[in-house]
Amino acid sequence: MCNHSKSTTVAMSAAFLAIGMKEHADFERAYARYSESEEGGQIELVAALTSYVPIIATIFDNEERDFPGVFHYEVTEPFGAWFAGSLCATGKLPEWIDGMVKLAEMVEAFFAQGCNQVPMLEKTSVTRATNYQIGSLV
């Protein structure tokens, strides 16, 4: 669990996602290809990327397992790079569900590095965070 304020966690999550996306080797080419399409522009790109921020921030703030490393360096930033890679490969924004599957894989791989971790057989952190986010909207 984290001792940052919720707004700090959200801001840090968004920033590390953006860093990961911008530092991807092919981001500029991917963005140019995307912006030439009829799918959208910079606003749509940022909106799609930041749609994952509430999930990431909820995991960061509420995960009960020990953090075996630096979450934003090892999960959030690489997820931003994955997002850019997907954009580069297809010229389109990744489907949200594909992003959720990738995020779940990254989160579970991160926590699997830790010693004395109990495997999460029933629900992953991403599932719990998604359920929490949906519950807060109702």
N, C-alpha and C positions, 0 to 999 in steps of 0.2 A: 504494500500500500504506500501511497505517496502523501507527503505532508504539504504539497503545494496547494494554492487555492485552485478552485475549479477553473476559473478564467485563465490562470497561468498554464494549467495543464492543457486546456483547449488551444491556447495560443502556441504553446510549444509543439503540440501535435501538428498543427497546421504548418508551422515553420519547418519542422523536420520533414514533413511530406513534400513541401515545396523544394527544400534543399535536395532531397533525393531525386525528385523529378528533374530539376534544373541541372544537376550534376551528371545525369545520364549522358553517356557519350554521344548518343544520337538525338538528344532532345530537340535541338534547334531544327534539325532536318524533319523530325516528327511533327513539331509544331507547324513548320512551314507547310508540310503536306496536309495537316489537319485544317489549317486556316484557309487553305485553298478549296477545301471541300465545302459542300453546302450544309454540313452538319452543325457548324457553329463557329464561335471564335473564342477569344480569351476568357470571356465571362463564363461560357459554358464549360470550358476546360477547367477553370478554377472551381466552379460549382461542383463538377463531377469529382475532382480530386478531394475537395474538402467535405464531400458527403460522407467520407469515412472518418472524419475527425471526431464526431461524437462517440463512435464505437471505440476508436483508439484511446480517447481520453477516459472513457468509462473503464476500459480494461486497466489503463495505467493507474487510475485512482482507486480501483476496487479489487484488484487481483490479490488473492490471499497467499498465493505461493511466493516463495522467496525469488527475488529478481537475481538471476545468475550473471547478469551483465548490465549494460546500459540499454534499456528498452528502446529509446528513441534512435540510438545509433544502430541497433541490431534488428529492429523491426520497422519502425516508422519510416526512417530514411530509405532503407532498402525497398519498402513497399512503394514509396514515391518513385523510385527507380524502376520498379516493376511496371508501374502505371505508365511511365514514359516509354518503356520497352514495348508494352502492349500497343500503345498509340503508334509507335514507330512501325511495328510489324503489320498493323492493319490499316493505319490511316484514320482510325475511328477511336472514340473513347471506349475503354473496356466496359463490358456489361457489368452492372453493379454486383450481380451475384457472382460473377467470375472473380471480381475483386474481393468479395467476402470470403470466397473459398481460399484464395491466395493468402489473404490476411490471416485466416484461421491456421493455415499451414505454417506461416511465419511465426505466429504467436506461440503455437504449440511447440515448434522446433526450438524457439528461444527458451521456453520454460523447461524443455526436456534436457537442456544443458546442465541444469542445477542438480546438485547432489541431494539425495534424500527427498526427491519429489514424488508425490503420489500421483500416478497417472489419472487424468481426468477422463474417466470412462463414460460418464453419463452426459456431460455437457462441456464443451470447450469454453474458454474465456470469451470467445467471440459470440457464441450462442447466448451466454449469460448477459453479455453487454448489449446485444441486440434486443433481447427480451426486456432488459432494464430500460432501454431507450424507448421501445414500443410502449411499455407500461407507463412511462412518464408522459407519453403523448395522449393517452386515453383519459 
